[in-house]
């Protein structure tokens, strides 16, 4: 996967994360809005797909991934050239 494609996926994930946070704030005020709830579900699914693609290419993308599976990253080793 090209570096440009990786950057695009990261940007998409960032936009989805922002939208998910905003929808959570919205739902705090309007908890019965089924349209917003469905949007959260759809965006969370999109986010998981993006995370899977990124993890296949570069490994763990957050500290939470590393903590849940320590084999994702060895802190004392530099990433290999295939992971960059």
mmCIF file of the N, C-alpha and C atoms, coordinates in Angstrom:
data_MODEL
# 
_entry.id   MODEL 
# 
loop_
_atom_site.group_PDB 
_atom_site.id 
_atom_site.type_symbol 
_atom_site.label_atom_id 
_atom_site.label_alt_id 
_atom_site.label_comp_id 
_atom_site.label_asym_id 
_atom_site.label_entity_id 
_atom_site.label_seq_id 
_atom_site.pdbx_PDB_ins_code 
_atom_site.Cartn_x 
_atom_site.Cartn_y 
_atom_site.Cartn_z 
_atom_site.occupancy 
_atom_site.B_iso_or_equiv 
_atom_site.pdbx_formal_charge 
_atom_site.auth_seq_id 
_atom_site.auth_comp_id 
_atom_site.auth_asym_id 
_atom_site.auth_atom_id 
_atom_site.pdbx_PDB_model_num 
ATOM 1   N N  . UNK A 1 1  ? 0.851   -1.170 0.000  1.00 0.00 ? 1  UNK A N  1 
ATOM 2   C CA . UNK A 1 1  ? 0.000   0.000  0.000  1.00 0.00 ? 1  UNK A CA 1 
ATOM 3   C C  . UNK A 1 1  ? 0.897   1.234  0.000  1.00 0.00 ? 1  UNK A C  1 
ATOM 4   N N  . UNK A 1 2  ? 0.562   2.173  -0.820 1.00 0.00 ? 2  UNK A N  1 
ATOM 5   C CA . UNK A 1 2  ? 1.386   3.371  -0.943 1.00 0.00 ? 2  UNK A CA 1 
ATOM 6   C C  . UNK A 1 2  ? 1.230   4.271  0.290  1.00 0.00 ? 2  UNK A C  1 
ATOM 7   N N  . UNK A 1 3  ? 2.224   5.106  0.475  1.00 0.00 ? 3  UNK A N  1 
ATOM 8   C CA . UNK A 1 3  ? 2.178   6.052  1.591  1.00 0.00 ? 3  UNK A CA 1 
ATOM 9   C C  . UNK A 1 3  ? 0.981   6.988  1.459  1.00 0.00 ? 3  UNK A C  1 
ATOM 10  N N  . UNK A 1 4  ? 0.666   7.394  0.240  1.00 0.00 ? 4  UNK A N  1 
ATOM 11  C CA . UNK A 1 4  ? -0.479  8.282  0.016  1.00 0.00 ? 4  UNK A CA 1 
ATOM 12  C C  . UNK A 1 4  ? -1.777  7.599  0.437  1.00 0.00 ? 4  UNK A C  1 
ATOM 13  N N  . UNK A 1 5  ? -1.894  6.318  0.155  1.00 0.00 ? 5  UNK A N  1 
ATOM 14  C CA . UNK A 1 5  ? -3.093  5.564  0.536  1.00 0.00 ? 5  UNK A CA 1 
ATOM 15  C C  . UNK A 1 5  ? -3.180  5.440  2.058  1.00 0.00 ? 5  UNK A C  1 
ATOM 16  N N  . UNK A 1 6  ? -2.055  5.198  2.709  1.00 0.00 ? 6  UNK A N  1 
ATOM 17  C CA . UNK A 1 6  ? -2.045  5.128  4.170  1.00 0.00 ? 6  UNK A CA 1 
ATOM 18  C C  . UNK A 1 6  ? -2.479  6.453  4.788  1.00 0.00 ? 6  UNK A C  1 
ATOM 19  N N  . UNK A 1 7  ? -1.965  7.543  4.249  1.00 0.00 ? 7  UNK A N  1 
ATOM 20  C CA . UNK A 1 7  ? -2.335  8.868  4.750  1.00 0.00 ? 7  UNK A CA 1 
ATOM 21  C C  . UNK A 1 7  ? -3.827  9.105  4.562  1.00 0.00 ? 7  UNK A C  1 
ATOM 22  N N  . UNK A 1 8  ? -4.357  8.706  3.411  1.00 0.00 ? 8  UNK A N  1 
ATOM 23  C CA . UNK A 1 8  ? -5.786  8.887  3.146  1.00 0.00 ? 8  UNK A CA 1 
ATOM 24  C C  . UNK A 1 8  ? -6.628  8.080  4.142  1.00 0.00 ? 8  UNK A C  1 
ATOM 25  N N  . UNK A 1 9  ? -6.213  6.854  4.434  1.00 0.00 ? 9  UNK A N  1 
ATOM 26  C CA . UNK A 1 9  ? -6.942  6.043  5.406  1.00 0.00 ? 9  UNK A CA 1 
ATOM 27  C C  . UNK A 1 9  ? -6.890  6.669  6.793  1.00 0.00 ? 9  UNK A C  1 
ATOM 28  N N  . UNK A 1 10 ? -5.741  7.178  7.182  1.00 0.00 ? 10 UNK A N  1 
ATOM 29  C CA . UNK A 1 10 ? -5.620  7.843  8.483  1.00 0.00 ? 10 UNK A CA 1 
ATOM 30  C C  . UNK A 1 10 ? -6.495  9.091  8.555  1.00 0.00 ? 10 UNK A C  1 
ATOM 31  N N  . UNK A 1 11 ? -6.551  9.837  7.468  1.00 0.00 ? 11 UNK A N  1 
ATOM 32  C CA . UNK A 1 11 ? -7.410  11.027 7.427  1.00 0.00 ? 11 UNK A CA 1 
ATOM 33  C C  . UNK A 1 11 ? -8.881  10.638 7.511  1.00 0.00 ? 11 UNK A C  1 
ATOM 34  N N  . UNK A 1 12 ? -9.265  9.561  6.833  1.00 0.00 ? 12 UNK A N  1 
ATOM 35  C CA . UNK A 1 12 ? -10.644 9.086  6.907  1.00 0.00 ? 12 UNK A CA 1 
ATOM 36  C C  . UNK A 1 12 ? -10.991 8.662  8.333  1.00 0.00 ? 12 UNK A C  1 
ATOM 37  N N  . UNK A 1 13 ? -10.075 7.961  8.969  1.00 0.00 ? 13 UNK A N  1 
ATOM 38  C CA . UNK A 1 13 ? -10.324 7.528  10.333 1.00 0.00 ? 13 UNK A CA 1 
ATOM 39  C C  . UNK A 1 13 ? -10.443 8.720  11.275 1.00 0.00 ? 13 UNK A C  1 
ATOM 40  N N  . UNK A 1 14 ? -9.615  9.722  11.067 1.00 0.00 ? 14 UNK A N  1 
ATOM 41  C CA . UNK A 1 14 ? -9.678  10.927 11.891 1.00 0.00 ? 14 UNK A CA 1 
ATOM 42  C C  . UNK A 1 14 ? -11.036 11.624 11.727 1.00 0.00 ? 14 UNK A C  1 
ATOM 43  N N  . UNK A 1 15 ? -11.513 11.703 10.510 1.00 0.00 ? 15 UNK A N  1 
ATOM 44  C CA . UNK A 1 15 ? -12.817 12.327 10.259 1.00 0.00 ? 15 UNK A CA 1 
ATOM 45  C C  . UNK A 1 15 ? -13.942 11.515 10.902 1.00 0.00 ? 15 UNK A C  1 
ATOM 46  N N  . UNK A 1 16 ? -13.841 10.197 10.803 1.00 0.00 ? 16 UNK A N  1 
ATOM 47  C CA . UNK A 1 16 ? -14.854 9.341  11.424 1.00 0.00 ? 16 UNK A CA 1 
ATOM 48  C C  . UNK A 1 16 ? -14.818 9.498  12.935 1.00 0.00 ? 16 UNK A C  1 
ATOM 49  N N  . UNK A 1 17 ? -13.632 9.508  13.528 1.00 0.00 ? 17 UNK A N  1 
ATOM 50  C CA . UNK A 1 17 ? -13.508 9.675  14.977 1.00 0.00 ? 17 UNK A CA 1 
ATOM 51  C C  . UNK A 1 17 ? -14.132 10.994 15.431 1.00 0.00 ? 17 UNK A C  1 
ATOM 52  N N  . UNK A 1 18 ? -13.860 12.060 14.701 1.00 0.00 ? 18 UNK A N  1 
ATOM 53  C CA . UNK A 1 18 ? -14.429 13.368 15.039 1.00 0.00 ? 18 UNK A CA 1 
ATOM 54  C C  . UNK A 1 18 ? -15.955 13.300 14.997 1.00 0.00 ? 18 UNK A C  1 
ATOM 55  N N  . UNK A 1 19 ? -16.483 12.700 13.944 1.00 0.00 ? 19 UNK A N  1 
ATOM 56  C CA . UNK A 1 19 ? -17.933 12.605 13.787 1.00 0.00 ? 19 UNK A CA 1 
ATOM 57  C C  . UNK A 1 19 ? -18.545 11.748 14.886 1.00 0.00 ? 19 UNK A C  1 
ATOM 58  N N  . UNK A 1 20 ? -17.880 10.666 15.259 1.00 0.00 ? 20 UNK A N  1 
ATOM 59  C CA . UNK A 1 20 ? -18.388 9.814  16.335 1.00 0.00 ? 20 UNK A CA 1 
ATOM 60  C C  . UNK A 1 20 ? -18.460 10.575 17.660 1.00 0.00 ? 20 UNK A C  1 
ATOM 61  N N  . UNK A 1 21 ? -17.448 11.374 17.949 1.00 0.00 ? 21 UNK A N  1 
ATOM 62  C CA . UNK A 1 21 ? -17.464 12.175 19.182 1.00 0.00 ? 21 UNK A CA 1 
ATOM 63  C C  . UNK A 1 21 ? -18.620 13.169 19.143 1.00 0.00 ? 21 UNK A C  1 
ATOM 64  N N  . UNK A 1 22 ? -18.786 13.838 18.023 1.00 0.00 ? 22 UNK A N  1 
ATOM 65  C CA . UNK A 1 22 ? -19.872 14.821 17.899 1.00 0.00 ? 22 UNK A CA 1 
ATOM 66  C C  . UNK A 1 22 ? -21.242 14.153 18.015 1.00 0.00 ? 22 UNK A C  1 
ATOM 67  N N  . UNK A 1 23 ? -21.393 12.989 17.404 1.00 0.00 ? 23 UNK A N  1 
ATOM 68  C CA . UNK A 1 23 ? -22.663 12.266 17.508 1.00 0.00 ? 23 UNK A CA 1 
ATOM 69  C C  . UNK A 1 23 ? -22.935 11.834 18.948 1.00 0.00 ? 23 UNK A C  1 
ATOM 70  N N  . UNK A 1 24 ? -21.892 11.474 19.672 1.00 0.00 ? 24 UNK A N  1 
ATOM 71  C CA . UNK A 1 24 ? -22.081 11.127 21.078 1.00 0.00 ? 24 UNK A CA 1 
ATOM 72  C C  . UNK A 1 24 ? -22.569 12.326 21.885 1.00 0.00 ? 24 UNK A C  1 
ATOM 73  N N  . UNK A 1 25 ? -22.011 13.487 21.616 1.00 0.00 ? 25 UNK A N  1 
ATOM 74  C CA . UNK A 1 25 ? -22.486 14.703 22.284 1.00 0.00 ? 25 UNK A CA 1 
ATOM 75  C C  . UNK A 1 25 ? -23.950 14.966 21.926 1.00 0.00 ? 25 UNK A C  1 
ATOM 76  N N  . UNK A 1 26 ? -24.264 14.834 20.658 1.00 0.00 ? 26 UNK A N  1 
ATOM 77  C CA . UNK A 1 26 ? -25.635 15.059 20.186 1.00 0.00 ? 26 UNK A CA 1 
ATOM 78  C C  . UNK A 1 26 ? -26.598 14.096 20.876 1.00 0.00 ? 26 UNK A C  1 
ATOM 79  N N  . UNK A 1 27 ? -26.208 12.824 20.942 1.00 0.00 ? 27 UNK A N  1 
ATOM 80  C CA . UNK A 1 27 ? -27.094 11.823 21.533 1.00 0.00 ? 27 UNK A CA 1 
ATOM 81  C C  . UNK A 1 27 ? -27.268 12.008 23.040 1.00 0.00 ? 27 UNK A C  1 
ATOM 82  N N  . UNK A 1 28 ? -26.348 12.701 23.676 1.00 0.00 ? 28 UNK A N  1 
ATOM 83  C CA . UNK A 1 28 ? -26.528 13.016 25.089 1.00 0.00 ? 28 UNK A CA 1 
ATOM 84  C C  . UNK A 1 28 ? -27.747 13.917 25.277 1.00 0.00 ? 28 UNK A C  1 
ATOM 85  N N  . UNK A 1 29 ? -28.002 14.765 24.296 1.00 0.00 ? 29 UNK A N  1 
ATOM 86  C CA . UNK A 1 29 ? -29.146 15.673 24.355 1.00 0.00 ? 29 UNK A CA 1 
ATOM 87  C C  . UNK A 1 29 ? -30.400 15.070 23.724 1.00 0.00 ? 29 UNK A C  1 
ATOM 88  N N  . UNK A 1 30 ? -30.209 14.204 22.714 1.00 0.00 ? 30 UNK A N  1 
ATOM 89  C CA . UNK A 1 30 ? -31.340 13.616 21.988 1.00 0.00 ? 30 UNK A CA 1 
ATOM 90  C C  . UNK A 1 30 ? -31.168 12.097 21.891 1.00 0.00 ? 30 UNK A C  1 
ATOM 91  N N  . UNK A 1 31 ? -31.308 11.403 23.013 1.00 0.00 ? 31 UNK A N  1 
ATOM 92  C CA . UNK A 1 31 ? -30.994 9.970  23.048 1.00 0.00 ? 31 UNK A CA 1 
ATOM 93  C C  . UNK A 1 31 ? -31.915 9.080  22.224 1.00 0.00 ? 31 UNK A C  1 
ATOM 94  N N  . UNK A 1 32 ? -33.034 9.579  21.802 1.00 0.00 ? 32 UNK A N  1 
ATOM 95  C CA . UNK A 1 32 ? -33.980 8.754  21.039 1.00 0.00 ? 32 UNK A CA 1 
ATOM 96  C C  . UNK A 1 32 ? -33.890 8.963  19.533 1.00 0.00 ? 32 UNK A C  1 
ATOM 97  N N  . UNK A 1 33 ? -32.905 9.695  19.081 1.00 0.00 ? 33 UNK A N  1 
ATOM 98  C CA . UNK A 1 33 ? -32.745 9.954  17.648 1.00 0.00 ? 33 UNK A CA 1 
ATOM 99  C C  . UNK A 1 33 ? -32.183 8.702  16.967 1.00 0.00 ? 33 UNK A C  1 
ATOM 100 N N  . UNK A 1 34 ? -33.059 7.925  16.353 1.00 0.00 ? 34 UNK A N  1 
ATOM 101 C CA . UNK A 1 34 ? -32.629 6.663  15.739 1.00 0.00 ? 34 UNK A CA 1 
ATOM 102 C C  . UNK A 1 34 ? -31.739 6.895  14.521 1.00 0.00 ? 34 UNK A C  1 
ATOM 103 N N  . UNK A 1 35 ? -31.913 8.001  13.825 1.00 0.00 ? 35 UNK A N  1 
ATOM 104 C CA . UNK A 1 35 ? -31.048 8.296  12.690 1.00 0.00 ? 35 UNK A CA 1 
ATOM 105 C C  . UNK A 1 35 ? -29.595 8.465  13.154 1.00 0.00 ? 35 UNK A C  1 
ATOM 106 N N  . UNK A 1 36 ? -29.413 9.220  14.233 1.00 0.00 ? 36 UNK A N  1 
ATOM 107 C CA . UNK A 1 36 ? -28.061 9.423  14.775 1.00 0.00 ? 36 UNK A CA 1 
ATOM 108 C C  . UNK A 1 36 ? -27.480 8.106  15.293 1.00 0.00 ? 36 UNK A C  1 
ATOM 109 N N  . UNK A 1 37 ? -28.295 7.299  15.930 1.00 0.00 ? 37 UNK A N  1 
ATOM 110 C CA . UNK A 1 37 ? -27.830 5.994  16.410 1.00 0.00 ? 37 UNK A CA 1 
ATOM 111 C C  . UNK A 1 37 ? -27.381 5.115  15.247 1.00 0.00 ? 37 UNK A C  1 
ATOM 112 N N  . UNK A 1 38 ? -28.148 5.121  14.173 1.00 0.00 ? 38 UNK A N  1 
ATOM 113 C CA . UNK A 1 38 ? -27.768 4.338  12.993 1.00 0.00 ? 38 UNK A CA 1 
ATOM 114 C C  . UNK A 1 38 ? -26.489 4.867  12.356 1.00 0.00 ? 38 UNK A C  1 
ATOM 115 N N  . UNK A 1 39 ? -26.311 6.185  12.390 1.00 0.00 ? 39 UNK A N  1 
ATOM 116 C CA . UNK A 1 39 ? -25.077 6.769  11.869 1.00 0.00 ? 39 UNK A CA 1 
ATOM 117 C C  . UNK A 1 39 ? -23.871 6.306  12.679 1.00 0.00 ? 39 UNK A C  1 
ATOM 118 N N  . UNK A 1 40 ? -24.021 6.263  13.988 1.00 0.00 ? 40 UNK A N  1 
ATOM 119 C CA . UNK A 1 40 ? -22.920 5.801  14.844 1.00 0.00 ? 40 UNK A CA 1 
ATOM 120 C C  . UNK A 1 40 ? -22.557 4.364  14.511 1.00 0.00 ? 40 UNK A C  1 
ATOM 121 N N  . UNK A 1 41 ? -23.556 3.525  14.340 1.00 0.00 ? 41 UNK A N  1 
ATOM 122 C CA . UNK A 1 41 ? -23.293 2.122  14.019 1.00 0.00 ? 41 UNK A CA 1 
ATOM 123 C C  . UNK A 1 41 ? -22.565 1.998  12.687 1.00 0.00 ? 41 UNK A C  1 
ATOM 124 N N  . UNK A 1 42 ? -23.039 2.718  11.671 1.00 0.00 ? 42 UNK A N  1 
ATOM 125 C CA . UNK A 1 42 ? -22.416 2.656  10.346 1.00 0.00 ? 42 UNK A CA 1 
ATOM 126 C C  . UNK A 1 42 ? -20.983 3.192  10.381 1.00 0.00 ? 42 UNK A C  1 
ATOM 127 N N  . UNK A 1 43 ? -20.779 4.295  11.073 1.00 0.00 ? 43 UNK A N  1 
ATOM 128 C CA . UNK A 1 43 ? -19.430 4.876  11.162 1.00 0.00 ? 43 UNK A CA 1 
ATOM 129 C C  . UNK A 1 43 ? -18.481 3.977  11.949 1.00 0.00 ? 43 UNK A C  1 
ATOM 130 N N  . UNK A 1 44 ? -18.973 3.350  12.995 1.00 0.00 ? 44 UNK A N  1 
ATOM 131 C CA . UNK A 1 44 ? -18.130 2.442  13.769 1.00 0.00 ? 44 UNK A CA 1 
ATOM 132 C C  . UNK A 1 44 ? -17.699 1.250  12.911 1.00 0.00 ? 44 UNK A C  1 
ATOM 133 N N  . UNK A 1 45 ? -18.597 0.771  12.057 1.00 0.00 ? 45 UNK A N  1 
ATOM 134 C CA . UNK A 1 45 ? -18.242 -0.325 11.142 1.00 0.00 ? 45 UNK A CA 1 
ATOM 135 C C  . UNK A 1 45 ? -17.194 0.123  10.129 1.00 0.00 ? 45 UNK A C  1 
ATOM 136 N N  . UNK A 1 46 ? -17.369 1.332  9.584  1.00 0.00 ? 46 UNK A N  1 
ATOM 137 C CA . UNK A 1 46 ? -16.380 1.872  8.646  1.00 0.00 ? 46 UNK A CA 1 
ATOM 138 C C  . UNK A 1 46 ? -15.023 2.004  9.323  1.00 0.00 ? 46 UNK A C  1 
ATOM 139 N N  . UNK A 1 47 ? -15.035 2.482  10.558 1.00 0.00 ? 47 UNK A N  1 
ATOM 140 C CA . UNK A 1 47 ? -13.794 2.681  11.305 1.00 0.00 ? 47 UNK A CA 1 
ATOM 141 C C  . UNK A 1 47 ? -13.073 1.348  11.503 1.00 0.00 ? 47 UNK A C  1 
ATOM 142 N N  . UNK A 1 48 ? -13.812 0.311  11.835 1.00 0.00 ? 48 UNK A N  1 
ATOM 143 C CA . UNK A 1 48 ? -13.205 -1.007 12.039 1.00 0.00 ? 48 UNK A CA 1 
ATOM 144 C C  . UNK A 1 48 ? -12.561 -1.529 10.753 1.00 0.00 ? 48 UNK A C  1 
ATOM 145 N N  . UNK A 1 49 ? -13.200 -1.288 9.618  1.00 0.00 ? 49 UNK A N  1 
ATOM 146 C CA . UNK A 1 49 ? -12.630 -1.706 8.339  1.00 0.00 ? 49 UNK A CA 1 
ATOM 147 C C  . UNK A 1 49 ? -11.319 -0.971 8.062  1.00 0.00 ? 49 UNK A C  1 
ATOM 148 N N  . UNK A 1 50 ? -11.319 0.316  8.331  1.00 0.00 ? 50 UNK A N  1 
ATOM 149 C CA . UNK A 1 50 ? -10.105 1.114  8.122  1.00 0.00 ? 50 UNK A CA 1 
ATOM 150 C C  . UNK A 1 50 ? -9.001  0.647  9.060  1.00 0.00 ? 50 UNK A C  1 
ATOM 151 N N  . UNK A 1 51 ? -9.348  0.407  10.315 1.00 0.00 ? 51 UNK A N  1 
ATOM 152 C CA . UNK A 1 51 ? -8.350  -0.066 11.274 1.00 0.00 ? 51 UNK A CA 1 
ATOM 153 C C  . UNK A 1 51 ? -7.755  -1.382 10.808 1.00 0.00 ? 51 UNK A C  1 
ATOM 154 N N  . UNK A 1 52 ? -8.585  -2.285 10.330 1.00 0.00 ? 52 UNK A N  1 
ATOM 155 C CA . UNK A 1 52 ? -8.082  -3.581 9.841  1.00 0.00 ? 52 UNK A CA 1 
ATOM 156 C C  . UNK A 1 52 ? -7.096  -3.390 8.699  1.00 0.00 ? 52 UNK A C  1 
ATOM 157 N N  . UNK A 1 53 ? -7.439  -2.499 7.756  1.00 0.00 ? 53 UNK A N  1 
ATOM 158 C CA . UNK A 1 53 ? -6.545  -2.233 6.622  1.00 0.00 ? 53 UNK A CA 1 
ATOM 159 C C  . UNK A 1 53 ? -5.220  -1.661 7.095  1.00 0.00 ? 53 UNK A C  1 
ATOM 160 N N  . UNK A 1 54 ? -5.283  -0.720 8.013  1.00 0.00 ? 54 UNK A N  1 
ATOM 161 C CA . UNK A 1 54 ? -4.064  -0.097 8.523  1.00 0.00 ? 54 UNK A CA 1 
ATOM 162 C C  . UNK A 1 54 ? -3.210  -1.094 9.297  1.00 0.00 ? 54 UNK A C  1 
ATOM 163 N N  . UNK A 1 55 ? -3.838  -1.899 10.123 1.00 0.00 ? 55 UNK A N  1 
ATOM 164 C CA . UNK A 1 55 ? -3.084  -2.867 10.920 1.00 0.00 ? 55 UNK A CA 1 
ATOM 165 C C  . UNK A 1 55 ? -2.399  -3.906 10.037 1.00 0.00 ? 55 UNK A C  1 
ATOM 166 N N  . UNK A 1 56 ? -3.024  -4.269 8.939  1.00 0.00 ? 56 UNK A N  1 
ATOM 167 C CA . UNK A 1 56 ? -2.388  -5.201 8.012  1.00 0.00 ? 56 UNK A CA 1 
ATOM 168 C C  . UNK A 1 56 ? -1.106  -4.611 7.438  1.00 0.00 ? 56 UNK A C  1 
ATOM 169 N N  . UNK A 1 57 ? -1.100  -3.300 7.228  1.00 0.00 ? 57 UNK A N  1 
ATOM 170 C CA . UNK A 1 57 ? 0.032   -2.645 6.590  1.00 0.00 ? 57 UNK A CA 1 
ATOM 171 C C  . UNK A 1 57 ? 1.100   -2.171 7.567  1.00 0.00 ? 57 UNK A C  1 
ATOM 172 N N  . UNK A 1 58 ? 0.678   -1.605 8.696  1.00 0.00 ? 58 UNK A N  1 
ATOM 173 C CA . UNK A 1 58 ? 1.651   -0.963 9.577  1.00 0.00 ? 58 UNK A CA 1 
ATOM 174 C C  . UNK A 1 58 ? 1.654   -1.501 11.004 1.00 0.00 ? 58 UNK A C  1 
ATOM 175 N N  . UNK A 1 59 ? 0.808   -2.462 11.307 1.00 0.00 ? 59 UNK A N  1 
ATOM 176 C CA . UNK A 1 59 ? 0.751   -3.000 12.667 1.00 0.00 ? 59 UNK A CA 1 
ATOM 177 C C  . UNK A 1 59 ? -0.146  -2.153 13.550 1.00 0.00 ? 59 UNK A C  1 
ATOM 178 N N  . UNK A 1 60 ? 0.153   -2.148 14.831 1.00 0.00 ? 60 UNK A N  1 
ATOM 179 C CA . UNK A 1 60 ? -0.663  -1.423 15.807 1.00 0.00 ? 60 UNK A CA 1 
ATOM 180 C C  . UNK A 1 60 ? -0.708  0.056  15.463 1.00 0.00 ? 60 UNK A C  1 
ATOM 181 N N  . UNK A 1 61 ? -1.887  0.646  15.613 1.00 0.00 ? 61 UNK A N  1 
ATOM 182 C CA . UNK A 1 61 ? -2.014  2.072  15.301 1.00 0.00 ? 61 UNK A CA 1 
ATOM 183 C C  . UNK A 1 61 ? -2.317  2.909  16.533 1.00 0.00 ? 61 UNK A C  1 
ATOM 184 N N  . UNK A 1 62 ? -2.474  2.255  17.671 1.00 0.00 ? 62 UNK A N  1 
ATOM 185 C CA . UNK A 1 62 ? -2.659  2.999  18.908 1.00 0.00 ? 62 UNK A CA 1 
ATOM 186 C C  . UNK A 1 62 ? -2.083  2.199  20.065 1.00 0.00 ? 62 UNK A C  1 
ATOM 187 N N  . UNK A 1 63 ? -1.887  2.861  21.178 1.00 0.00 ? 63 UNK A N  1 
ATOM 188 C CA . UNK A 1 63 ? -1.358  2.174  22.352 1.00 0.00 ? 63 UNK A CA 1 
ATOM 189 C C  . UNK A 1 63 ? -2.338  1.123  22.857 1.00 0.00 ? 63 UNK A C  1 
ATOM 190 N N  . UNK A 1 64 ? -3.618  1.314  22.610 1.00 0.00 ? 64 UNK A N  1 
ATOM 191 C CA . UNK A 1 64 ? -4.610  0.328  23.032 1.00 0.00 ? 64 UNK A CA 1 
ATOM 192 C C  . UNK A 1 64 ? -4.420  -0.989 22.275 1.00 0.00 ? 64 UNK A C  1 
ATOM 193 N N  . UNK A 1 65 ? -4.084  -0.903 21.000 1.00 0.00 ? 65 UNK A N  1 
ATOM 194 C CA . UNK A 1 65 ? -3.821  -2.113 20.212 1.00 0.00 ? 65 UNK A CA 1 
ATOM 195 C C  . UNK A 1 65 ? -2.624  -2.860 20.771 1.00 0.00 ? 65 UNK A C  1 
ATOM 196 N N  . UNK A 1 66 ? -1.620  -2.111 21.158 1.00 0.00 ? 66 UNK A N  1 
ATOM 197 C CA . UNK A 1 66 ? -0.396  -2.715 21.674 1.00 0.00 ? 66 UNK A CA 1 
ATOM 198 C C  . UNK A 1 66 ? -0.668  -3.391 23.011 1.00 0.00 ? 66 UNK A C  1 
ATOM 199 N N  . UNK A 1 67 ? -1.426  -2.734 23.855 1.00 0.00 ? 67 UNK A N  1 
ATOM 200 C CA . UNK A 1 67 ? -1.701  -3.292 25.171 1.00 0.00 ? 67 UNK A CA 1 
ATOM 201 C C  . UNK A 1 67 ? -2.549  -4.554 25.078 1.00 0.00 ? 67 UNK A C  1 
ATOM 202 N N  . UNK A 1 68 ? -3.455  -4.604 24.099 1.00 0.00 ? 68 UNK A N  1 
ATOM 203 C CA . UNK A 1 68 ? -4.304  -5.781 23.965 1.00 0.00 ? 68 UNK A CA 1 
ATOM 204 C C  . UNK A 1 68 ? -3.565  -6.943 23.319 1.00 0.00 ? 68 UNK A C  1 
ATOM 205 N N  . UNK A 1 69 ? -2.521  -6.665 22.545 1.00 0.00 ? 69 UNK A N  1 
ATOM 206 C CA . UNK A 1 69 ? -1.728  -7.717 21.910 1.00 0.00 ? 69 UNK A CA 1 
ATOM 207 C C  . UNK A 1 69 ? -0.274  -7.262 21.852 1.00 0.00 ? 69 UNK A C  1 
ATOM 208 N N  . UNK A 1 70 ? 0.508   -7.579 22.873 1.00 0.00 ? 70 UNK A N  1 
ATOM 209 C CA . UNK A 1 70 ? 1.885   -7.096 22.943 1.00 0.00 ? 70 UNK A CA 1 
ATOM 210 C C  . UNK A 1 70 ? 2.757   -7.544 21.771 1.00 0.00 ? 70 UNK A C  1 
ATOM 211 N N  . UNK A 1 71 ? 2.354   -8.576 21.044 1.00 0.00 ? 71 UNK A N  1 
ATOM 212 C CA . UNK A 1 71 ? 3.140   -9.029 19.902 1.00 0.00 ? 71 UNK A CA 1 
ATOM 213 C C  . UNK A 1 71 ? 3.011   -8.101 18.700 1.00 0.00 ? 71 UNK A C  1 
ATOM 214 N N  . UNK A 1 72 ? 2.073   -7.143 18.756 1.00 0.00 ? 72 UNK A N  1 
ATOM 215 C CA . UNK A 1 72 ? 1.920   -6.182 17.660 1.00 0.00 ? 72 UNK A CA 1 
ATOM 216 C C  . UNK A 1 72 ? 3.134   -5.276 17.521 1.00 0.00 ? 72 UNK A C  1 
ATOM 217 N N  . UNK A 1 73 ? 3.828   -5.054 18.614 1.00 0.00 ? 73 UNK A N  1 
ATOM 218 C CA . UNK A 1 73 ? 4.934   -4.107 18.563 1.00 0.00 ? 73 UNK A CA 1 
ATOM 219 C C  . UNK A 1 73 ? 5.955   -4.468 19.622 1.00 0.00 ? 73 UNK A C  1 
ATOM 220 N N  . UNK A 1 74 ? 7.167   -4.480 19.250 1.00 0.00 ? 74 UNK A N  1 
ATOM 221 C CA . UNK A 1 74 ? 8.253   -4.692 20.192 1.00 0.00 ? 74 UNK A CA 1 
ATOM 222 C C  . UNK A 1 74 ? 8.915   -3.341 20.430 1.00 0.00 ? 74 UNK A C  1 
ATOM 223 N N  . UNK A 1 75 ? 8.733   -2.779 21.608 1.00 0.00 ? 75 UNK A N  1 
ATOM 224 C CA . UNK A 1 75 ? 9.197   -1.430 21.890 1.00 0.00 ? 75 UNK A CA 1 
ATOM 225 C C  . UNK A 1 75 ? 10.697  -1.266 21.724 1.00 0.00 ? 75 UNK A C  1 
ATOM 226 N N  . UNK A 1 76 ? 11.430  -2.325 21.917 1.00 0.00 ? 76 UNK A N  1 
ATOM 227 C CA . UNK A 1 76 ? 12.883  -2.185 21.826 1.00 0.00 ? 76 UNK A CA 1 
ATOM 228 C C  . UNK A 1 76 ? 13.406  -2.392 20.410 1.00 0.00 ? 76 UNK A C  1 
ATOM 229 N N  . UNK A 1 77 ? 12.525  -2.618 19.438 1.00 0.00 ? 77 UNK A N  1 
ATOM 230 C CA . UNK A 1 77 ? 12.940  -2.791 18.047 1.00 0.00 ? 77 UNK A CA 1 
ATOM 231 C C  . UNK A 1 77 ? 12.356  -1.694 17.164 1.00 0.00 ? 77 UNK A C  1 
ATOM 232 N N  . UNK A 1 78 ? 13.142  -1.257 16.212 1.00 0.00 ? 78 UNK A N  1 
ATOM 233 C CA . UNK A 1 78 ? 12.637  -0.273 15.241 1.00 0.00 ? 78 UNK A CA 1 
ATOM 234 C C  . UNK A 1 78 ? 11.698  -0.984 14.278 1.00 0.00 ? 78 UNK A C  1 
ATOM 235 N N  . UNK A 1 79 ? 10.719  -0.276 13.705 1.00 0.00 ? 79 UNK A N  1 
ATOM 236 C CA . UNK A 1 79 ? 9.852   -0.908 12.719 1.00 0.00 ? 79 UNK A CA 1 
ATOM 237 C C  . UNK A 1 79 ? 10.668  -1.337 11.501 1.00 0.00 ? 79 UNK A C  1 
ATOM 238 N N  . UNK A 1 80 ? 10.256  -2.418 10.893 1.00 0.00 ? 80 UNK A N  1 
ATOM 239 C CA . UNK A 1 80 ? 10.933  -2.864 9.675  1.00 0.00 ? 80 UNK A CA 1 
ATOM 240 C C  . UNK A 1 80 ? 10.545  -1.938 8.530  1.00 0.00 ? 80 UNK A C  1 
ATOM 241 N N  . UNK A 1 81 ? 11.313  -1.976 7.462  1.00 0.00 ? 81 UNK A N  1 
ATOM 242 C CA . UNK A 1 81 ? 11.030  -1.105 6.319  1.00 0.00 ? 81 UNK A CA 1 
ATOM 243 C C  . UNK A 1 81 ? 9.687   -1.426 5.688  1.00 0.00 ? 81 UNK A C  1 
ATOM 244 N N  . UNK A 1 82 ? 9.190   -2.644 5.808  1.00 0.00 ? 82 UNK A N  1 
ATOM 245 C CA . UNK A 1 82 ? 7.881   -2.993 5.249  1.00 0.00 ? 82 UNK A CA 1 
ATOM 246 C C  . UNK A 1 82 ? 6.748   -2.391 6.040  1.00 0.00 ? 82 UNK A C  1 
ATOM 247 N N  . UNK A 1 83 ? 7.010   -1.980 7.286  1.00 0.00 ? 83 UNK A N  1 
ATOM 248 C CA . UNK A 1 83 ? 5.988   -1.384 8.118  1.00 0.00 ? 83 UNK A CA 1 
ATOM 249 C C  . UNK A 1 83 ? 5.937   0.128  7.977  1.00 0.00 ? 83 UNK A C  1 
ATOM 250 N N  . UNK A 1 84 ? 6.836   0.696  7.218  1.00 0.00 ? 84 UNK A N  1 
ATOM 251 C CA . UNK A 1 84 ? 6.875   2.152  7.067  1.00 0.00 ? 84 UNK A CA 1 
ATOM 252 C C  . UNK A 1 84 ? 6.235   2.564  5.785  1.00 0.00 ? 84 UNK A C  1 
# 
